[in-house]
Amino acid sequence: MAVIKSILQYLILCVILIPFFLSCTLQNGTGMTGVLKGKITIGPLCPVETIPPDTACSPTLQTYKTWATAVWKLDKKTKLVTLNPTIDGNYLIAIPAGDYIIDFDTIQTYKAGSNLPSRLTVLPNDTTVFNINIDTGIR
């Protein structure tokens, strides 16, 4: 009888503790996603900027593809996703929570001025804002 009582106490304890340990794992980010958003600014695209700005000197979707940026795992060998901004440069993606590097999608032969590469942390159930600034060097 004492053995059965001990087994029942053990099972009750397991039923109580297993959900607790699982919730701790989820709170630490395992299997959770976060949001990464920001704006990509590329310019100048013409040698002389005018006021008002010349629409021919505004970025196009092709401009963003030419200066494509991506989210990489910390090893910088595994690409998670290439960012695809809207025509105004804004991007928004949901990715697994974790530490990443944002850098150009491909190796750039011309080293433009930029805030890339940059390391960032995406927290679970949170939004991380990272604005990308690319200076094309056109003067």
N, C-alpha and C positions, 0 to 999 in steps of 0.2 A: 504494500500500500504506500509506503514512504517513497518507493522508487517511482511509482506512477505520479505521486504528488510533485516530486522533483522534476519529472519530465514535463508535466503540465506548466509548472512555474517557468521552466526554461523556454517552452514554446510561447508562452504569453510574453516573456521578455523579448524574444525574437520578433514577435509581431509588433511590439512597440518600437524597438530599436531599428529595424530594417528601414521603415519609411523615413526615420530621422536621418540615417546615414545616406539614403538616396537623395533626400532634399539637400543635404550639405553638398553632395557632388554636383547637383544642378546649380546651386547658388555659386559655386566656384567657376562656372562657365562651361562645363562639359556639356556639349550638345546644345548650347544656347547660341542665339544670334544677336547681333547688334546692327545698327545702321551706320553707314559711312556716307557722309554727304559733304558737298562743298561746291566751289566754283573754280573752273579752270580759266585763267586769264592768259591770253597769248598776244604778244605784241612787242613792239610796233610791227605792223605788216606793210607799211609804206614808209619811204624815207622821210617824208614831211607829214606831220599830223596837222590837220586843219580844224578850225572851229567854224561851223559845226563839223563833226567828223565825217570824212568821206566814206560812204557806205561800201565802196570797193575795198576799203582798208579794214573792214570788219571781218572777224573770223567766220569761216563757213564750216560746215560739217567736215569737209575735206581738210581744212586746217587742223581740226582736232584729230583727224586720223593721221595726218603727217606728223604731228607732235604727240602721238598716242601715249597715254600713261596707263600704268597697270598696278595692281596690288599684288605683291609678291610675299611668299613666306620668307621668314628670316634668313633662310639659306640662299636667297636670291637666285635660286635655280628653279623653283616651283612657282609658276604664275597662277594666282588664284582667279583673277579676272582682269580684263582690259576695261577701263572706264569708257563709257559711251555717253558723253555729255549731250545735252540739248543744244540747240543753236545759240543759246545765250551763255553756254559754258557750264550750266548747273548739272550736277550728277547726284544720284541717290541710289545706293545699293544696300541690300541686306547680306551680311556675310557672317560666318561663324565668329564668335568672340575670340580674340587672341591678339598677338603681337604681329605686326606686318611692316613691310617696307613699301612705300609708294615710290615708283621710279618710272622712267620711260619704258615703254613696251619693248623697244628694241634699242640696241646700242646706238647712241648718237655719234655721228662722225664730227659734227660741229657741236662743241660744248657751249650751248646757250646758257645764259644766266638763268638760274631757277632755284627754287627751294627743294629740288629733288637731287638725290634721294633723301627721303625722310622716313624715320621710324615712327610708328604710331601704335596705339593700343585701342582696340575696339572692345568695349565692355558689353556684357550680356544685357539685353533689354534696355539699351541706352543708345544715344546718338552721338557719334564722334564727328566733329566738323573739321575738315582739312581743305583749305583753299590752296590751289596750285597756281603759282605765278611763273610763267615762262617768258623770258626776255629773248626775243629772236636775234637780237644784235643788229637789226636793220636800223641804220641811222641816216 
